[in-house]
């Protein structure tokens, strides 16, 4: 796999500016960092160009800013992933068009959302990938830079052991210990993030 965070700062800034008046800016930044890569990947999978996928990211987060404060997590209707995936498919298909939401449309929307989320496991892979990237971002500040780089090269990007050892001046045992320690840390962080992603809390206002 290619390790790459969604890092379009122009889009990020536009989104944060758009939702800043709805509450806690820091909380919205965290929400953006958590889900933007997933939204962008699904939008691109619909055949949109990168700039159009960026537009979808902005529209989706504007929708979330409007709807999340009133969102009630209902497991019977499906996971938050289903809701978010359906929203992205909806906005990617009907880009930047106003959508009228009534009871019938929302019922149809949930069915489409759940079907889209389960389609050939594609959404599941992207969801897991987004969680992995966010987990890597979170553990990075707590790890020595050279150890983090070696771990990503070896465990995430799949470079061969000899190349990583030579590139970062590590012994085989050093690399093994780094991988063992960071793999455990990464797994625990991914598990926490997946729980967070499945049942998000709307950012509240600053006090």
C-alpha positions as CSV (number, residue, x, y, z in Angstrom):
1,X,0.0,0.0,0.0
2,X,1.0,3.6,-0.4
3,X,1.2,5.5,2.8
4,X,-0.2,9.0,2.3
5,X,-2.4,11.2,4.5
6,X,-5.1,13.3,3.0
7,X,-3.1,16.6,3.3
8,X,-4.7,19.2,1.1
9,X,-4.3,22.2,3.4
10,X,-6.3,24.5,1.2
11,X,-9.3,22.2,1.5
12,X,-8.7,21.7,5.2
13,X,-8.6,25.5,5.7
14,X,-11.8,26.0,3.7
15,X,-13.6,23.4,5.6
16,X,-12.6,24.7,9.0
17,X,-13.5,28.2,8.0
18,X,-16.9,27.0,6.8
19,X,-17.7,25.2,10.1
20,X,-16.0,27.4,12.6
21,X,-19.2,29.2,13.5
22,X,-20.9,25.9,14.5
23,X,-18.8,25.3,17.6
24,X,-15.4,24.1,18.6
25,X,-12.9,24.7,15.8
26,X,-10.3,22.3,17.3
27,X,-12.9,19.6,17.5
28,X,-13.9,20.1,13.9
29,X,-10.2,19.9,12.9
30,X,-10.0,16.6,14.7
31,X,-13.1,15.3,12.9
32,X,-11.7,16.5,9.6
33,X,-8.4,14.7,10.2
34,X,-10.3,11.5,11.1
35,X,-12.6,11.3,8.1
36,X,-11.3,13.4,5.3
37,X,-9.1,10.7,3.8
38,X,-12.0,8.3,3.7
39,X,-14.4,10.8,2.1
40,X,-11.7,11.8,-0.5
41,X,-11.0,8.1,-1.4
42,X,-14.7,7.3,-1.8
43,X,-15.3,10.4,-3.9
44,X,-12.3,9.5,-6.2
45,X,-13.6,6.0,-6.5
46,X,-16.7,7.4,-8.2
47,X,-14.5,8.7,-11.0
48,X,-14.2,12.3,-9.9
49,X,-11.0,14.3,-10.5
50,X,-8.9,15.3,-7.5
51,X,-10.2,18.9,-7.5
52,X,-13.8,17.6,-7.7
53,X,-13.2,15.1,-4.9
54,X,-11.9,18.1,-2.9
55,X,-15.1,19.9,-3.5
56,X,-17.1,16.8,-2.3
57,X,-15.0,16.8,0.9
58,X,-16.0,20.4,1.6
59,X,-19.6,19.8,0.8
60,X,-19.8,16.6,3.0
61,X,-18.2,18.4,6.0
62,X,-20.6,21.2,5.5
63,X,-23.4,18.6,5.6
64,X,-21.9,17.1,8.8
65,X,-21.6,20.5,10.4
66,X,-25.4,21.0,9.8
67,X,-26.6,17.5,10.7
68,X,-24.2,16.0,13.2
69,X,-25.4,18.1,16.2
70,X,-28.8,16.5,15.7
71,X,-27.5,13.1,14.6
72,X,-28.7,10.2,16.7
73,X,-26.7,7.0,16.3
74,X,-29.1,4.2,15.5
75,X,-27.4,0.8,15.1
76,X,-30.6,-0.6,13.6
77,X,-30.2,1.7,10.7
78,X,-26.5,0.9,10.2
79,X,-23.1,2.1,11.3
80,X,-21.9,5.7,11.0
81,X,-19.7,4.4,8.2
82,X,-22.9,3.6,6.3
83,X,-24.3,7.1,6.8
84,X,-21.0,8.7,5.8
85,X,-20.5,6.5,2.8
86,X,-24.0,7.1,1.6
87,X,-23.5,10.8,2.0
88,X,-20.3,10.8,0.0
89,X,-21.9,8.7,-2.8
90,X,-24.9,11.1,-2.8
91,X,-22.8,14.2,-3.0
92,X,-20.3,12.8,-5.5
93,X,-23.2,11.7,-7.8
94,X,-25.1,14.9,-7.4
95,X,-22.2,17.2,-6.9
96,X,-23.0,20.6,-5.4
97,X,-26.7,20.3,-6.1
98,X,-29.3,21.1,-3.5
99,X,-30.9,17.9,-2.2
100,X,-34.4,17.9,-0.7
101,X,-34.6,15.6,2.3
102,X,-37.9,14.2,3.4
103,X,-38.8,11.0,5.2
104,X,-39.1,8.9,2.0
105,X,-35.8,10.2,0.7
106,X,-34.0,9.5,4.0
107,X,-35.4,6.0,4.1
108,X,-34.1,5.4,0.6
109,X,-30.9,7.1,1.5
110,X,-30.2,4.6,4.4
111,X,-30.8,1.6,2.1
112,X,-28.4,3.0,-0.5
113,X,-25.9,3.9,2.2
114,X,-25.9,0.4,3.7
115,X,-25.6,-1.2,0.2
116,X,-22.8,1.2,-0.8
117,X,-20.9,0.5,2.5
118,X,-21.0,-3.3,1.9
119,X,-20.3,-3.2,-1.9
120,X,-17.5,-5.8,-2.5
121,X,-15.8,-4.8,0.8
122,X,-14.4,-1.6,-0.9
123,X,-15.8,0.7,1.7
124,X,-14.6,-1.5,4.5
125,X,-11.1,-1.4,3.1
126,X,-11.1,2.4,2.8
127,X,-12.6,2.7,6.3
128,X,-9.8,0.6,7.7
129,X,-7.2,2.5,5.7
130,X,-8.5,5.8,7.0
131,X,-8.3,4.5,10.6
132,X,-4.7,3.3,10.0
133,X,-3.6,6.6,8.6
134,X,-5.1,8.5,11.5
135,X,-3.5,6.1,14.0
136,X,-0.1,6.6,12.4
137,X,-0.6,10.4,12.6
138,X,-1.5,10.1,16.3
139,X,1.4,7.9,17.4
140,X,4.0,9.8,15.3
141,X,4.7,12.6,17.9
142,X,5.5,10.0,20.6
143,X,8.0,8.0,18.6
144,X,11.6,8.9,17.7
145,X,11.5,10.2,14.1
146,X,14.0,7.6,12.8
147,X,12.1,4.8,14.5
148,X,8.8,6.0,13.1
149,X,10.3,6.2,9.6
150,X,11.8,2.7,9.8
151,X,8.5,1.3,11.1
152,X,6.5,2.9,8.3
153,X,9.0,1.7,5.7
154,X,9.1,-1.8,7.0
155,X,5.6,-2.6,8.4
156,X,3.4,-0.3,6.4
157,X,5.1,0.2,3.0
158,X,6.5,-3.4,3.0
159,X,10.1,-2.6,2.2
160,X,12.4,-5.5,2.7
161,X,14.2,-5.9,6.0
162,X,17.8,-5.5,4.7
163,X,17.0,-2.3,2.8
164,X,15.4,-0.7,5.9
165,X,18.2,-1.8,8.2
166,X,20.8,-0.3,5.8
167,X,18.7,2.9,5.2
168,X,18.2,3.7,8.9
169,X,21.4,2.2,10.4
170,X,19.6,-0.4,12.4
171,X,20.5,-4.0,13.4
172,X,18.1,-6.8,12.8
173,X,17.3,-6.9,16.5
174,X,16.8,-3.2,16.7
175,X,14.3,-3.3,13.8
176,X,12.5,-6.2,15.3
177,X,12.1,-4.4,18.6
178,X,10.8,-1.3,16.9
179,X,8.3,-3.2,14.9
180,X,7.1,-5.2,17.9
181,X,6.6,-2.2,20.1
182,X,5.0,0.1,17.5
183,X,2.8,-2.6,16.1
184,X,1.3,-3.1,19.5
185,X,0.8,0.6,19.9
186,X,-0.6,1.0,16.4
187,X,-3.1,-1.8,16.9
188,X,-4.4,-0.4,20.1
189,X,-4.7,3.1,18.6
190,X,-6.5,1.7,15.5
191,X,-9.0,-0.1,17.7
192,X,-9.7,3.2,19.6
193,X,-10.1,5.1,16.3
194,X,-12.5,2.6,14.8
195,X,-14.7,2.9,17.8
196,X,-14.6,6.7,17.5
197,X,-15.3,6.6,13.8
198,X,-18.4,4.3,14.2
199,X,-20.1,6.5,16.7
200,X,-18.9,10.1,16.4
201,X,-19.8,12.9,18.7
202,X,-20.7,16.2,17.2
203,X,-18.1,18.9,18.2
204,X,-19.7,21.1,20.9
205,X,-19.3,24.8,21.3
206,X,-16.3,26.3,23.1
207,X,-16.9,27.2,26.7
